[in-house]
Every structure is written in structure tokens, then in C-alpha cells.
Amino acid sequence: MDARDLNSLLHDVRDGRLTPEAATERLKSLPFEDLGFAKLDHHRSLRRGFGEVVYGAGKTDAQVVAIVERIVSRGQNVLVTRTRADVHAALTDRGIPSLFHNPGSCISVVTAPVEPLPGRVALVCAGTSDVPVAEEAALTAEFHGATVDRIYDVGVAGLHRLLDNTALIRKASVVVVVAGMEGALPSVVGGLVEAPVIAVPTSIGYGASFQGLAALLAMLNSCASGIAVVNIDNGFGAGYMACSMLRMALRRE
């Protein structure tokens, strides 16, 4: 339940369309609903602007399905990250109209229209091996209302590929840059654009990349100003941060 739903509920009680007892029944799970194995924060959007997102890794198929069912029962949209096609099949069997996104390993269930966010997000990805992380960021941003331009396979090993897309990248309000190996791409992009850059190191690379640590350290030490860095392979965090920036711009309008 978001602020709009809560306001509608209160108006229904005031106008006699809903009894106080029925309203109490709908609100009784505040501030969360305890499923035993998970405590669902149905009102996170009241505090954060965006609802709870389900991290699928480490949960059983049955647990993810139960969580999604409870969130959907409240009329809320839900995004599941780091999940599997088996979970999507299980949701389909339960009659939940979900969509499995691969690459990205995300499941989205959209039951209500999403309010569009202003501006655009440019999703810049270094190499094809980085695409799953980039897609997690892109899908997260789109789920929360952002318009995303995907610019993939433009790593610094062929810099002309990036420069050929400079005009499109400069149209963005926020730029998310995903790269593994030595992690140089965010620094290059940061020197070309006015918008804030969110850098995402990936675990892609040979031995001395240390599963993304080399890229993480390179991005943290970028000489380009205005670059924020999220954790290794954290496409979700980058997409969410980009939408938070766009949402703040919407609030100022």
C-alpha cells in the first residue's frame, strides 16, 4: 500500500464505502507482515518512494512465490532480482502474470501503472560478458518508471564505439556505467558528460582482476569528478540509485 492507496482507504471510510472494521483488517499488518521466514515491508514506498524489491538468491522457489503472492495481493507491483526461470514457471502456475527477464535474472509483476520518472537513464556497458549486470540495472530502472537507453559493448578496447554514442549518452539525466576487467570505462564516460555517473564494477576478468576488486578500486580512484560507485555486480543498486535521483528531480518540479 502506497500513499495514494492509504489516502483512498481513508476516504472510503469517511464516505461510508468501507467500514472501520474492514479498514482495520487491511491495515492490521502494519508496519510489516510476518510470514515466518520473511517480514514483508508493505509500506516501504511511504517512506522511500519505491516499494520493497525481493532478492531471490538464497530463497527457495516456494518462499519467493509466497512473498510475491502477498505483495501482489495488496495491489502492488513487485520486482524479484537474482532469481530463476523455475520461479517464473511457479508463479505462472499460480495464475500470477509475471515476466521473466533473461539476461538480468529478474522477474517483474506489474499490476498497476508505474508513474513515469522525468529525464532518461543511459546504461553504458563495456562488454557482452557484463550484460547480465547491466540488464539488472536497466530492468530495475525501467520497473521504477525510468526511460532507459542501452549502449552496450562500448568498452575502452575500442574507444571509437563509445565516441560514436556520445550524443545519445549526453542526453541522459543519469548515466550508469558497467565494466569489468580494469574498470576504466566510467572514468572515460565521466570526462565526457555533465550528468552524474554511477559506476558498477563487475566480476568479469582474468586472474588479477580478483573477481571485480581491481575494477572496484579503479572506479573508486577515478580521476573524473562526479562518479559514485556501487558494489561489485550490484546492477540493482545502480538502477535504484538512478531512479532515486530522477525522483528527487520530479519532487522539485
C-alpha positions as CSV (number, residue, x, y, z in Angstrom):
1,M,0.0,0.0,0.0
2,D,1.5,3.3,-1.0
3,A,0.5,6.9,0.0
4,R,-2.2,7.0,-2.8
5,D,-3.8,3.7,-1.6
6,L,-3.8,4.8,2.0
7,N,-5.4,8.1,1.1
8,S,-8.1,6.3,-0.9
9,L,-8.7,3.9,2.0
10,L,-9.3,6.8,4.4
11,H,-11.6,8.5,2.0
12,D,-13.6,5.2,1.7
13,V,-14.1,5.1,5.4
14,R,-15.1,8.7,5.6
15,D,-17.6,8.4,2.8
16,G,-19.1,5.1,4.2
17,R,-17.9,2.9,1.4
18,L,-15.8,0.9,3.8
19,T,-16.4,0.1,7.5
20,P,-13.8,0.9,10.1
21,E,-13.6,-2.8,10.8
22,A,-12.8,-3.6,7.2
23,A,-10.2,-0.8,7.1
24,T,-8.6,-2.2,10.3
25,E,-8.4,-5.6,8.7
26,R,-6.5,-4.2,5.7
27,L,-4.1,-2.2,7.9
28,K,-3.5,-4.8,10.6
29,S,-0.2,-5.9,9.2
30,L,1.4,-2.6,9.8
31,P,4.3,-2.0,9.9
32,F,5.1,-5.3,8.3
33,E,3.6,-8.8,7.6
34,D,5.3,-11.7,9.2
35,L,5.4,-14.8,7.0
36,G,7.6,-16.7,9.4
37,F,10.6,-16.9,7.0
38,A,10.3,-13.2,5.9
39,K,8.8,-10.0,7.2
40,L,7.3,-8.0,4.3
41,D,7.5,-4.2,4.4
42,H,4.3,-3.3,2.6
43,H,4.6,0.4,3.4
44,R,8.2,0.9,2.3
45,S,7.0,3.1,-0.5
46,L,5.5,5.5,2.1
47,R,9.0,6.1,3.4
48,R,11.3,5.5,0.4
49,G,9.1,6.4,-2.6
50,F,9.6,2.9,-4.0
51,G,8.3,-0.4,-2.7
52,E,10.2,-3.4,-1.5
53,V,12.2,-5.4,-4.0
54,V,12.7,-9.1,-3.4
55,Y,16.2,-10.6,-3.5
56,G,15.7,-14.0,-5.0
57,A,19.1,-15.6,-4.4
58,G,19.2,-17.9,-1.3
59,K,15.4,-18.3,-1.2
60,T,13.6,-21.4,-2.2
61,D,11.1,-21.2,-5.1
62,A,8.2,-21.6,-2.6
63,Q,9.5,-18.8,-0.5
64,V,9.8,-16.4,-3.4
65,V,6.3,-17.3,-4.7
66,A,4.8,-16.8,-1.3
67,I,6.4,-13.4,-0.9
68,V,5.3,-12.3,-4.4
69,E,1.7,-13.5,-3.8
70,R,1.4,-11.5,-0.6
71,I,2.8,-8.3,-2.3
72,V,0.5,-8.7,-5.3
73,S,-2.5,-9.3,-3.1
74,R,-2.0,-5.7,-1.9
75,G,-2.3,-4.4,-5.4
76,Q,1.5,-3.6,-5.5
77,N,4.0,-4.2,-8.3
78,V,6.9,-6.4,-7.4
79,L,10.4,-7.0,-8.8
80,V,12.4,-10.1,-7.9
81,T,16.2,-9.9,-8.6
82,R,18.7,-12.8,-8.9
83,T,16.1,-15.4,-9.5
84,R,15.4,-18.3,-11.8
85,A,13.1,-19.3,-14.7
86,D,11.7,-22.0,-12.3
87,V,10.3,-19.3,-10.1
88,H,8.6,-17.7,-13.1
89,A,7.0,-21.1,-14.0
90,A,5.8,-21.5,-10.5
91,L,4.2,-18.0,-10.5
92,T,2.6,-18.8,-13.8
93,D,1.1,-22.0,-12.3
94,R,-0.4,-19.9,-9.5
95,G,-2.0,-17.5,-12.0
96,I,0.3,-14.6,-11.4
97,P,1.1,-12.7,-14.6
98,S,4.8,-12.3,-14.2
99,L,7.6,-11.7,-16.8
100,F,11.0,-13.3,-16.6
101,H,13.9,-11.2,-17.9
102,N,17.0,-13.0,-19.1
103,P,19.7,-11.8,-19.1
104,G,19.2,-9.9,-15.9
105,S,17.7,-12.9,-14.0
106,C,14.8,-10.7,-12.8
107,I,11.0,-11.3,-12.5
108,S,8.6,-8.4,-12.7
109,V,4.9,-8.4,-11.8
110,V,3.1,-5.2,-12.8
111,T,-0.5,-4.9,-11.5
112,A,-0.7,-1.1,-11.6
113,P,0.6,1.6,-14.0
114,V,4.0,3.0,-13.0
115,E,4.4,6.8,-12.7
116,P,7.0,7.8,-15.3
117,L,10.1,9.5,-14.0
118,P,11.5,12.6,-15.7
119,G,14.6,12.5,-17.8
120,R,16.5,9.5,-19.1
121,V,19.0,6.9,-17.9
122,A,21.9,5.9,-20.2
123,L,23.0,2.4,-19.4
124,V,26.6,2.1,-20.8
125,C,28.1,-1.4,-20.7
126,A,31.7,-2.3,-21.5
127,G,31.4,-5.8,-22.9
128,T,29.0,-8.6,-23.7
129,S,30.1,-10.5,-20.6
130,D,28.9,-7.6,-18.5
131,V,25.4,-7.5,-20.0
132,P,23.7,-9.5,-17.2
133,V,24.7,-7.0,-14.6
134,A,23.8,-4.1,-17.0
135,E,20.4,-5.6,-17.6
136,E,19.7,-5.9,-13.9
137,A,20.4,-2.2,-13.6
138,A,18.3,-1.4,-16.7
139,L,15.4,-3.6,-15.6
140,T,15.4,-2.1,-12.1
141,A,15.3,1.4,-13.5
142,E,12.5,0.6,-16.0
143,F,10.5,-1.1,-13.3
144,H,10.6,2.0,-11.2
145,G,9.5,4.3,-14.1
146,A,12.7,5.4,-15.8
147,T,13.3,5.6,-19.6
148,V,16.5,3.7,-20.3
149,D,18.8,3.9,-23.3
150,R,21.0,0.9,-23.6
151,I,24.5,1.4,-25.1
152,Y,26.2,-2.0,-24.9
153,D,29.7,-3.3,-25.9
154,V,31.5,0.0,-26.0
155,G,34.5,-0.8,-23.8
156,V,37.7,1.1,-23.9
157,A,39.4,-1.6,-26.0
158,G,37.6,0.0,-29.0
159,L,37.1,3.6,-27.9
160,H,35.5,4.7,-31.2
161,R,32.5,2.6,-30.3
162,L,31.8,4.7,-27.2
163,L,32.5,8.0,-29.0
164,D,30.1,7.1,-31.7
165,N,27.3,7.1,-29.0
166,T,28.4,10.3,-27.2
167,A,25.4,12.4,-28.3
168,L,22.9,9.8,-27.0
169,I,24.8,9.4,-23.7
170,R,24.8,13.2,-23.2
171,K,21.0,13.3,-23.4
172,A,20.8,11.4,-20.1
173,S,20.0,12.8,-16.7
174,V,21.9,10.0,-15.1
175,V,24.5,7.6,-16.6
176,V,25.1,4.1,-15.3
177,V,28.4,2.6,-16.5
178,V,29.0,-1.1,-16.1
179,A,32.5,-2.6,-16.6
180,G,34.8,-5.4,-15.5
181,M,38.5,-6.1,-16.3
182,E,40.4,-2.9,-15.4
183,G,37.2,-0.8,-14.9
184,A,38.4,2.2,-16.9
185,L,35.1,2.9,-18.7
186,P,33.4,5.1,-16.0
187,S,36.4,7.4,-15.9
188,V,36.3,7.9,-19.7
189,V,32.5,8.5,-19.7
190,G,32.8,10.8,-16.7
191,G,35.1,13.0,-18.7
192,L,32.5,13.3,-21.5
193,V,29.2,14.1,-19.8
194,E,27.6,16.6,-17.5
195,A,25.3,14.2,-15.8
196,P,26.2,12.2,-12.6
197,V,27.8,8.8,-13.3
198,I,27.1,5.7,-11.3
199,A,29.8,3.1,-11.8
200,V,29.2,-0.6,-11.5
201,P,32.3,-2.9,-11.3
202,T,31.7,-6.5,-12.4
203,S,33.4,-9.7,-11.5
204,I,34.3,-10.3,-15.2
205,G,38.1,-10.5,-15.9
206,Y,41.2,-12.7,-15.7
207,G,43.0,-13.7,-12.6
208,A,44.4,-10.4,-11.5
209,S,41.0,-8.8,-11.7
210,F,40.3,-10.6,-8.4
211,Q,36.6,-11.2,-9.2
212,G,36.0,-7.5,-9.7
213,L,38.1,-6.0,-6.9
214,A,40.5,-4.4,-9.5
215,A,37.6,-2.7,-11.3
216,L,36.1,-1.6,-8.0
217,L,39.4,0.0,-6.8
218,A,39.9,1.7,-10.2
219,M,36.4,3.2,-10.1
220,L,36.8,4.4,-6.5
221,N,40.1,6.1,-7.6
222,S,38.6,7.7,-10.8
223,C,40.2,11.0,-11.8
224,A,36.8,12.1,-13.3
225,S,34.6,14.1,-10.9
226,G,31.0,13.2,-10.1
227,I,31.3,9.4,-10.1
228,A,29.6,7.3,-7.5
229,V,30.4,3.6,-7.2
230,V,28.3,0.7,-6.1
231,N,29.4,-2.8,-5.1
232,I,30.7,-5.4,-7.4
233,D,27.9,-6.8,-9.7
234,N,25.3,-4.6,-8.0
235,G,23.3,-3.7,-11.0
236,F,20.2,-3.4,-8.9
237,G,21.8,-0.8,-6.6
238,A,22.8,1.3,-9.5
239,G,19.4,1.2,-11.2
240,Y,17.7,2.1,-7.9
241,M,20.1,4.9,-7.2
242,A,19.5,6.4,-10.7
243,C,15.7,6.3,-10.1
244,S,16.1,7.9,-6.7
245,M,18.0,10.8,-8.4
246,L,15.2,11.2,-11.1
247,R,12.5,11.0,-8.4
248,M,14.1,13.9,-6.5
249,A,14.0,15.9,-9.7
250,L,10.3,15.1,-10.0
251,R,9.6,16.2,-6.5
252,R,11.3,19.6,-7.2
253,E,9.0,20.3,-10.2
